[in-house]
């Protein structure tokens, strides 16, 4: 039993991604956009050492080699992993949530809140943002 408050909801995911890419480029990384991972590439020990990529604008495909490959594809992680023959099994268990948006004048919130339900342990949240309250599971 309990509840809490959190502030991560204020993160603009798109802006965060762009800022991380900009910082990586400043540090010498090669940064690409509008690119899809088609499948992984492997070294002689069958360890992932890159990807085969497709430019989503031109359709051109090309290999990208890396010392480390991070699959940061969110809910699409298993779809991306399906190209990894060494570990082709599902890892993610998706859940469905219900969300409603209410004018904040009818549901005023000073900060985001959440709590866990006793029945199934799911989290219920309420988040104020831009004059609205987002409530969901």
C-alpha positions in Angstrom: 0.0 0.0 0.0 1.2 3.5 -0.8 1.7 6.1 -3.3 4.2 8.6 -4.5 4.9 11.5 -6.8 7.3 11.7 -9.7 8.6 14.3 -12.2 9.9 12.2 -15.1 6.7 12.8 -16.9 8.0 16.2 -17.9 10.6 14.7 -20.1 10.1 15.5 -23.8 11.3 12.2 -25.3 12.0 13.6 -28.8 14.0 16.6 -27.4 15.9 14.3 -25.1 16.8 12.0 -28.1 18.0 15.0 -30.2 20.1 16.4 -27.3 21.8 13.0 -26.7 22.5 12.8 -30.4 24.0 16.3 -30.5 26.2 15.6 -27.5 27.4 12.3 -29.0 28.3 14.1 -32.2 30.2 16.7 -30.2 32.2 13.8 -28.6 33.1 12.4 -32.0 30.3 9.9 -32.6 28.8 9.4 -36.1 25.1 10.2 -35.8 22.5 9.1 -38.3 18.7 9.7 -38.5 15.8 8.3 -40.6 17.6 4.9 -40.5 16.1 1.5 -39.8 18.0 -1.6 -38.5 17.3 -4.4 -41.0 19.3 -7.1 -39.2 22.3 -7.6 -37.0 25.8 -8.4 -38.3 28.1 -10.9 -36.5 31.8 -11.6 -36.0 33.3 -15.0 -36.4 32.3 -15.9 -32.9 28.6 -15.1 -33.7 28.7 -12.0 -31.5 26.8 -9.0 -32.7 29.2 -6.4 -34.1 26.9 -4.1 -36.0 23.7 -3.8 -38.0 22.7 -3.7 -41.7 20.8 -0.4 -42.0 18.3 1.0 -44.4 18.0 4.8 -45.1 14.2 5.4 -44.8 14.4 8.3 -47.2 16.6 7.0 -50.1 16.1 3.3 -49.5 19.9 2.7 -49.6 21.2 -0.1 -47.4 24.6 -0.3 -45.8 26.5 -2.0 -42.9 27.3 -0.2 -39.7 30.0 -1.8 -37.5 30.2 -1.1 -33.7 32.0 -2.3 -30.6 28.7 -2.2 -28.8 25.2 -2.5 -30.1 22.4 -1.2 -27.9 18.8 -2.1 -28.7 17.0 1.0 -27.4 13.8 0.5 -29.4 11.3 0.6 -26.6 8.2 -1.5 -27.2 9.6 -2.6 -30.5 12.6 -4.4 -28.9 11.4 -7.9 -29.8 10.7 -6.8 -33.4 14.3 -5.6 -33.7 15.6 -8.7 -31.8 13.8 -10.9 -34.3 16.7 -10.3 -36.6 19.1 -11.7 -34.0 19.3 -15.4 -34.8 21.4 -16.1 -31.7 18.6 -14.9 -29.4 15.4 -15.0 -31.3 12.9 -15.3 -28.4 10.6 -12.8 -26.9 11.8 -10.9 -23.9 9.2 -8.2 -23.5 5.7 -8.7 -22.0 3.5 -5.8 -23.2 0.6 -4.6 -21.2 -2.4 -2.5 -22.2 -3.4 0.6 -20.4 -6.3 2.9 -20.4 -5.8 6.7 -20.5 -8.3 9.6 -20.3 -7.7 13.3 -20.7 -9.6 15.7 -18.5 -9.5 19.5 -18.5 -7.5 20.5 -15.5 -10.2 22.9 -14.3 -12.3 19.9 -13.6 -9.5 17.8 -12.1 -6.9 20.2 -10.7 -3.5 18.7 -9.9 -0.4 20.5 -8.5 1.9 17.6 -9.4 2.0 14.1 -10.9 0.9 11.3 -8.6 0.6 7.6 -8.8 -0.4 4.6 -6.7 -0.4 0.8 -7.0 -3.7 -1.1 -6.9 -4.1 -4.0 -4.5 -6.0 -6.2 -6.9 -3.4 -6.6 -9.6 -0.5 -4.4 -8.6 -1.0 -2.1 -11.6 0.0 1.5 -11.3 -2.6 4.3 -11.7 -1.3 7.7 -12.5 -2.5 11.3 -12.9 -0.3 13.8 -14.6 -0.9 17.5 -15.1 0.3 18.9 -18.4 -0.6 21.9 -20.6 -3.9 22.6 -18.9 -5.0 18.9 -19.0 -4.9 16.0 -16.5 -3.8 12.7 -18.0 -5.1 9.8 -15.9 -4.4 6.2 -16.7 -3.0 2.8 -16.0 
